[in-house]
Amino acid sequence: MTYDFGIIRHLRKKNGLTIYGLSERCGVSYVALSKLERNLGNPELKTLDKIARALDIETHNLLALAEHDRPVIVDCVKSQEKGFDLLRSQTGNVRVALVKGAKGTEGGADHQHRDDYETCMVLEGKLRLHIRESQYDVNAGQSVQFDCIFEHYYEVLEDATFIHVLVAKRG
């Protein structure tokens, strides 16, 4: 796996630090930091931990930023599913769909996502979320978030447009 530690320069500047200031804060020499920012070094985990703490972030977040330093563009896919029109995309552990459904349309009960968290933001119309033995009405301008381990489905109460997001619990 290749990392781009140039992100350290960005984070350092965002925090208003010079390379010397970051060096003082984390106890890593400015020469080593400079090399790292130019991707000329291969740091040990303890060094990254010191730098991350000095930048007020978790070490795993620093590594994630170094791994994913560039935006990812993916194609969206149009589909229809049980009366819903969908425009979907997926990047990494996140799946997003723009969904449109007419009043009376129901869906989602047949495909549970045990390892996901789900968020649904209603842009227009009104949905009813059935989860476990409860119902939740979600109006335009509202969103709902829950753990997909629970059986659930949506019912469109008024013609609706909504954004459906699934985030995997494990990356």
N, C-alpha and C positions, 0 to 999 in steps of 0.2 A: 504494500500500500504506500502511495506517495502522499506526502504532506507538504503543504505550502505554508511555511511559518512566516511568510510576509505579513500574515494577518496580525502578528504581534506588533508590527510597526503601526498598523491601522488602529489597533486597540490602544496602544501606547499614546498615540497622538489624540485619539478620542478622549482619553483621560487627562490630556493636557500635560503629558510627561515627555521630557527629553529622554534620550537614550541613557544619559547619565543619571537622571532622576529615577528611571525604572531600575537601573543597575543598583542604586543605593537601596531602593525599596525591597528588592528581591535577593540581593546578595550574589548576583551573577555579574561577572565582569562585563563592562560595556563592549569590549572586544568580542566576547562570546555572543552577546545579544546582537551585535551588528552582523556577525556571521550568520546567526540564526535567522535574522530578518531577511537576509539575502539568500537563504536556503543553502548556505555553505557548510552547515554543521548538521550533525545527527545527535540531537540532545538526549540525555537520559531522562527517564520519567521524573526523577526527583528534581531535575532542573526545570522541567515544564511545570511541575507542581509549584515551585517557588515563584515562577513567572506568573502563573495563573492567579495565585493568591495575591500577588502584588497588583494585579489588574482587576481584582475583585470578581473573579469568575471561577467556576469549578474547572479542574483540570480536564475532565471529560468534555466539557463545553469548548475549551480551547482546542482540543484535538478534533472535535467535530467541525469547528470553524476552519481549521487548517486543512481538513479533508474535503470540505465542501465550500471552497472559497468562491466558486463561480456559479452564477445562476444556471439552472437547468431548464431548457425549453423542451417540452414534450407535446406531441400532437394530442388533441382531444378527439374522442370517439363519440359519434352520435349513435343512439340506439333507442329502441322502444321496449318497454317491459311492463306488461299487465296494465296498459292504459297510461303509463307514464312516458313522457318524452325526456330523454336524458342526454346530457353532454358531459362526458366523463374524462378525467385525467388521473394519472398516478405518477408520483415521484417519491422514490424511497418508500417510507412506511406510511405515506399519506395518500388517501384516495378522495377525490373531490368530484362532486357531480352537481350540475345545475339541472334541476328537475322541474317539470311542469306536469300538472295533473288536473283533470276536470273533477268537478264536484261528484262525489260518490266513488271515486277511484280508491282502491285499497291496495296496499302492498308492503312487502318486507317481511312477512311472517315466515316465508319459506326459506330464507337464507339468513341465519343468525351469524354473528361475527364474534365468536367467543373471545378472541384475543384482541379486540378493538374497543376504543372509546368512540362514541358517535356524537356528532353535533349536527343539529338541523336548524338553520336560520331561515325563517319565512320572510320572503320579500314582498309577496302579494298573496292575498287570500287568507285561508284559515285551515289548519291541520288539527287532527286529533291523534295523539300518540297513545297507543294502548301498550302498556308495559306492566308486566306481572298482572295483577288484578286491578290496576288503576288506569285512569284515563287523564290525559293532560291536553287541554286545548292550547294551541300555539298560534297566535295571531301575527299578522304582518308587523314587522319591526321587533319581533321577539325570537329568541332561540332557546333550544333545549339541548342539554348535554347529559349523557348517561353511559353506563358500562354496558356493552353489548352482550355480556354473558346472560342477561335477562331476555326472555322471549319478548318480542315486541313487533308491532306493525303500525303503519300510518293509515289514516283515513282522511281523505280530502273533504272538508266540510263546505268550503267555497273554492271555486277555481283558484289554484295556487301555483306560485313559483317559489321554489326554495332551494337553498344550497345545502347539500348533504356532504358531510365530511366524516371519514373514518380514519382514525389514527391508531396504528398498531401499538399495543402495549409494550411490545419488545421490538427494538429497532432491527 
